[in-house]
Amino acid sequence: MKIAVCVSHVPDTASKINIASNGKNIDQSGITYIINPYDEFAIEEALKTKEKHGGETVAISLGSDANKETLRKALAMGIDNAVLLKDDKYRDSLSVAKALAEEIKSQNAELVFFGKQSVDFDNSVVGQLTSELLGYNCISVVVSFSLDGNKIICEREIEGGKEVVETTLPAIITAQKGLNEPRYASLKGIMAAKKKEILEKPALEAENFVEVISMKKPPSKQAGRIIGNDVSAVPELVKILHEEAKVI
Amino acid sequence: MTKILAFIEQRNGQIKKSSFEVAKTAFDLSNKLNASVEAICFGNEINNLESVGGYGISKVTLLKNPLLENYSSHYLSLLVDFINQNNFDVIVFSATSLGKDLSPKVSAKLNCGLAIDCIDLQVTDDSIIATRPIYAGKALLDIKINSPKKVFSLRPNVFNAGIPNENKAEVNILNVELDSPKVKVIEVKKSEGKIDVAEADIIVSGGRGMKGPENFKMIEELAELLGGAVGASRAVVDAGWRPHSEQVGQTGKTVSPTLYFALGISGAIQHLAGMRSSKYIVAINKDKDAPIFQTADYGIVADVFEILPALIEEIKKIKQ
């Protein structure tokens, strides 16, 4: 079985985000990029599934040459092959999904893992979009996964609980934190990943339906009021919340 | 004329609160766009479905079958057929766990653009400009969808449903025949009696300053007293003190409750991103330079173990 995992390259969550002078992108100065944190759970699940059921794994990323760093990370963790779909331009989610779907089809992958969302644009939709373009079954925000023959049983996180969901291959699974503990890349893995070739091809062209009008910083908040430095401040705090803010 | 469809979500036959926000927002959009609006709901027995009329929806269609009580792949195929047969142009969802799964699948089937997790929709020159948070709220993006059909999902708790009037919607029931779906929910495991952080009006969050998992008993007590939910910082989730479902921040949940308590939380940038849109933020931390005080509305600079018991007692007094 061919197992694919789609990975994205995103600013570190510790980054301060500032807006570039064009008002449509972020200012790149001082930003370090990392593999999207949710994609590490996707990679780990792909590796575990291969260890249990056999097969071959491939990591796919869409973006610029910089994404190779994230693909190398996937290879270092143990993914067999890597494909970079090259494109430097802005794409909306559906356009990204169309290019990924094309590559998944040409790879003939039956099971595909995504992170549940990228921590840059926070769309949390590319896995679901891709599944419909391919006609694959899809379960999103998954915290447990099991495969038995053709049958998949997952738990997905919902408000105040979990849903146990059943489906069959071919399928797309989007990974939520809690699905597994991603392994660290071994030194041997890191060395081997450096030597591996990353297959590069142009990403399938697709129209954007979503146009960015502007990017801005959220309205800044005024620093609040320090009510006190010890327990004597408590009645005052409760009084404010009860009588002024009327929230308790 | 533009036709708008509001997707109404139910759980256990009860309409979700966030669906009233969807109904009202869809109605407001229809006024601004000179459009018609109606609603659709999937389920079996739905309590008081006609109440969406109070938010401006005059007609709601219920696709009825016991198999539709829980989410399944039937939702997608039935909804896409309904949209195509009735030529809807704009479809509005709530960005709940169901809405976030279903809305992109609908947009893929319709080959149209989507704006997910919106916090504002404005109409200018007959176009809808959607505002959505990116980088977990560190920045905001204004976007416009240029395809003929458009899909939007609204972040719960942000749009104001207002006070409903007495109007009742006409309920059109369509009994549907269904075979076994390709993707189906076989069991729902509820965390008993707990309110989810994503849906809570009041959140009491603890961080590393709580010193250990056993001390979260006090946080649970305060949350229960206020009818709120327990939240946690990434540090305490990574340490295994609290489940990930309670994590607030960039790799957890983004929340916007009315009242947020940050207890023993210093305020890492990824945490602030997830809770800064709360209406009132109260911080208790012994470090006066903790970044959380820059975002908090009210703060007490003191040891959380000194303050928390007194805070619980004081709130008990006003609750009596």
Interface residues (C-beta under 8 A of the other chain):
Chain A: P11 T13 A14 S15 K16 I17 I19 I26 P37 Y38 D92 S93 L94 A97 V119 D120 F121 D122 N123 S124 V125 V126 Q128 L129 T130 S131 E132 L133 N137 C138 I139 S140 V141 V143 I153 E155 R156 E157 I158 E159 G160 G161 K162 E163 V164 V165 E166 T167 T168 Q176 K177 G178 N208 F209 V210 E211 V212 I213 S214 M215 K216 K217 P218 K221 A223 G224 R225 I226 I227 G228 N229 D230 V231 A233 V234 P235 L237 V238 I240 L241 H242 A245 V247 I248
Chain B: N70 Y71 S73 L76 T96 S97 L98 K100 D101 S103 P104 K105 S107 A108 K109 N111 C112 G113 L114 A115 I116 D117 I129 R132 P133 I134 Y135 A136 G137 K138 A139 L140 L141 D142 I143 K144 I145 N146 S147 K182 V183 K184 V185 I186 E187 V188 K189 K190 S191 K194 I195 D196 A198 E199 I202 L226 P243 H244 S245 Q247 Q250 T251 G252 T254 T258 L259 A268 I269 Q270 R276 S277 K279 Y280 I281 V282 A283 K288 F293 Q294 T295 A296 D297 Y298 G299 I300 V301 A302 E306 I307 A310 L311 E314 I315 I318
